Amino acid sequence: MAQNLITDIPGLKVGHAGDAKLGSGTTVVTFDKPVTASVDVRGGGPGTRETALLDPAQTVDGIDAIVLSGGSAYGLDAASGVQAYLREQGRGFKVREALVPIVPGAILFDLLSGGNKKWGRYPPYRELGYKAAKAAISDCALGSVGAGLGATTVNLKGGIGSASAKTSGGLTVGVLVAVNAAGSVTVGDSPHFWAAPFEQGNEFGGYGLPGQFGADAFEMRTKGGPGQATTLAVIATDARLNKAQCKRLAVMAQTGMARAIYPVHTPLDGDMVFAASVGDKKLADPIFALTELGTVAANVLARAIARAVYSAKALNFPVALASWQDWHG
């Protein structure tokens, strides 16, 4: 039965690990077997690991996991912990007797969101990555968990969101997103989400759009400085895609960010979308079926972004932002 989560795609699991005192955490998507993937980067301040391998021209065809982490550049260590866990399971790219799990990742900046970041010589993200990989299950908690624990937007607490949908041809698209945007996911300070036209049921409150936009609706508000805000997404599908098709899927899915966050893809953000082909369902047509897949992926990403903020809970720190639920729930 579909749960409206990325884990509606068979062959993948999601794990979260976080530290409430740290106010930060890590989220990992693990794949049951190596999958084809690519990435599209639109933000002006990205922080990444192994994303060069995802270019369609590069050699490695299969990846074992994708990591999203808080901690800014320190959070890139989380992928090492995921690698360690996967290597224990006998996973990885084999070169004679050597085994190297392929784990691309990206980070978001949550160092000023509260919590004790005085961790000593080494940051804790490698261990958080290991714990997240070990905890991966066929379900996906939303809100202030994992990489979303310390995530914020300009006016509300951010977090982890997820959603899924099917194309008319029966292909499934699932999205996992960590929303730490420079801009706003709501229309001004109202309870209405920019993504309202794409909502399914009442998955983020059922408020729709306001009958008339307030004076503050299109005011450009952003938080922080360069490199302090990022929205990271993983798109997964049960369609059989090559690397170039995964790249196009990621490019088209980026439109969903523009439908859900205002402003987006700024010099302050590190926005990016990973796309992974997890299943083996053939496209009915290489052009039109892929076009529909990307169109649906963009809608699902917009919904997942709104669900992230709708589901988030404020952290218990003096500088912590209130959540959507605090103001409107």
N, C-alpha and C positions, 0 to 999 in steps of 0.2 A: 504493500500500500504506500502511495506517495506521501511524503511528509513535508513537502515544500522546502526541501533542504538539498544541498549539494550531494548528500549521501543517497539521494534517490538514484544516482548513477551507480550501478553495480561496479565493483572493482576498486573502490577507494574507501578510505576511512579518514576521519578527522580527529585530531587530538589537541587538547589545550593544556597548558601548564602556566601557572601564574603565582606570584608572591604578593599577598595583600599588603605586607609591610613595605615591599619594594614599590608597589603600585605599577607593576609592569609584568609582561608575560610573553608567551610564544604560542603560536598556533601552527600545526603542521598538517598537510594533506599527504597521506601515504598511499601508494598504489600497490595493488596486489602483485603486479608484474610491471616491468618497465613500459612506459607509455611515451608516445610522441607528444611534444609540446613546443610552444613558442611563447613569445612575450612582446608586448607593445608598451613602450614607455612614453608618457606625455608630460609628466611633471618636470619642473625645472631643477629639482634637487633630489634626484633618486639616490638610494643606497642599495646596492645589489651584490649578489654573489652568484657566479656561474651563469649569469644570463647571456653572456656571449655565446655559450654553447647552444643556445636556443635559436640562434639565427639559422634560417633554412640552408645557408651555405656551409654550416659547420658539420663536423663529422658525426658526433654522438647523436644517435637517433632516439635512445630511450632514457628517461629519467625515472628515479625511484621515489621521489617525494618533492614537495614544494614547501618552503618555510616562510611564514610571515611572523615578524617579531617586533616587539617594542625594543627600546634601548638605544635608538639611533645606531651609529656605527658599531657600538659595542654589541648590539643584538645580532650582528652577522655571525657571531660565535655560535648561535643557536644551531646553525646548519651542521657544525662539527658534532654536536651532540646527537643530532638525527642520524648523521653518518655512522657514528659509533653504534647506535642501536641497530641500524639496518645491516651493518657489517656482522654483528653478532647473529643476525638471522640468515647470514649467507647471501645477502643481496649486494649487487653492485656490478659495475662494468669490469669484465675480467680481461686481464692482460697476463697471459701465462698463469703463474701462481698468485699474482696480485689481484686484489678485489677492491674496487673503488665505487661506493655508492654515489650516484649522481644526484645532487640535492641543490638545485637553484633556490635562491631565497631573496627576500627584500625586507627592509626595515622601515619603521616609522619612529618619529621623534616624540617621546613621552617623558623626557627627562625633567620637565618643569611642571608635570601634572600632579605633583605631590608624591609622598613616599620617601623612604630612605635610600638614596642612591649612593651612599658612602659604603661601597661593597668591598673596599680594600684593594689588593693588588689586581685581582682578576674579577671581571664581571660574572654574574651567575648564569648567563644566557646559554652556555654550553650545556649545563645540567638541566636547565629548563627545556632545551631542545630535546634532550634524551627523554625526559619525563613525558613531554608531549607526544613523542613518537611511540613510546611504550603505552601511553594511555589512549591511542587512536582507536576509535570504534565506529560502527556504522550508524552514527547519529551525530548531531552537531548542536551543541549548546550555543545560545545567542546572547548578545549583550556584553556585559563587562567581564569577559573571560579571555584567557589566552592573550593574544596580541592586542585584543580590544580592552584589556584591563585598564590601561592608562590613556586610552585614546580619547580625544576630544574634538569638537568642532568649535567654531568661533563663539557660539552661544550656548551649546549644550554638550553633555557628555556623549562621546562616541562609543563605538564598540564593534562587536562581530555581528554580521548579518548573513543570512543565507536565504535562497529561494530557488525554485525550479519551475520548469514548464516543458510542454511538449510542442513540437512543430506539427503542422497538418500532416506531414509525412510520417509521424510517429517517432521522430528522434527526440531525445530528452536532453535538455540543457540545465545544468545546475551551477550555482554561483556561491562562492564563499568570499566575503569581503571584510576587511578591517578598515573602519572609517575613522580617520584622524585628520579630517579635512581642514584646510585653512578657511574655507567659507562656511556657509550655512546649509543645512539639509531641510530646514523649515522656511516657510515664507515669512520673512521678518521674524518677529517673536510670537507669531501665532502658532496654534497647534497643527496647522496644515503643512503637509509635506510637498515639496516640489514634485516628487514622484507620484503624486496622487492619481493622475490619469491612468497609471499602469497597475494600480493596486488590485489584488485579487481577494475578493471577500473583504474581511476587515483585518487583514494581516498587519497593518500598522494604524489601526484605529478607525478606519472607514470615514474619515472626516471630509474627504474630497478636497477640492480647492475652494478658497473663499469666494463668495459672490462678487466681492469687490476687493482688490488688493489695497492694503494700507499704504501710507506714504513711505513706510520703511521697507517695503517689499523689495525694491530694486536698489536700495542703498548698498554700496559695496563695502562689506565688512570682512576683514580677514584678521586672523590671529597671528601673533609671533613674528618671527623674522625668517630669512632664508633657511630652508632645510628643516623647518619645525612642523611641517604638516604634510600628510601623505594619506592617500586612499589606495589600498592594495587589494587586488581581486584575483581570484582563481576561477576561471571558467572551465567546466568539465562537461564533456558530452559523450554519449554512447555511440556517436558516429565515428566511422573509420576515416581519419584525416591524415594527410601527410604534413610535414613541417610547414610548408608554405600555406596550406589551408588553415592550419592552427594559427599562423601569424595573421591571416586575414580575419579569422574569427575574433582574435584579440583586438584587432584594429576596429572592427565594427562594434564590438562590445563596449569600447571606450565611450561610445555615444551615451550609454546608460549613465555614466558619471555626469555628463552635461545635463541630463534630464533630472538629476537628483541633488546636485550640489551647485551652489551659486556663491561666488565664482568658482571655477575649477581649472585645473591644468595651469596654475599660476607659477611664477618663478619661485614661490614659497613651497610648492608641493613636490612630492616625489611620486606622483600618481602613475600606476602601471597595472596592466592586466596580463596575467598568465592564462594561456589556453591549453588544455590537455585533451587529447583524444584517448578516451579510456575504453570505449567499446569497439565493436566490430561490425556495426550496422553500415551498409553501403549507402552512399548518397545516391538518391534517385537520378540526380543530375548534378554534375560538378559545378555548375554556375548557379542555377536557380535554387537548388536545395541548400547550397552553402550560403546564399544570400538570405534565405529564410532563417537558417540557423543563426546567422549573425544578428538578424533583426530581432529574433526572440531573445538572444543572449543579452542584447542591450536593454530590452525591457526588464528582463529578470535581474540584471545588475542594478537597475534603478530601484526596483522593489527591495532587493537585498540591502541596499544602502539605507533606505528608510527604515527597514526592520531593525537594522543595527542600532540606530538612534532610539527608535521606539522601545527596544528591549533593554537598553542600557540602564544601569543604576549608578548613582553618584558614589564616588569613593569617600571614605571617612577621613578626609584630610582638610586642613584649614583652607587651602587654595583650591579645593576641588570644585569643578563646575557642577551645577545642578543638572539633573537628567530631564528628559522630556516627561517622564512619569511624575517627577516632582512638580512640574508646572502644570501639566495638562491631564495627568492620569486620573 
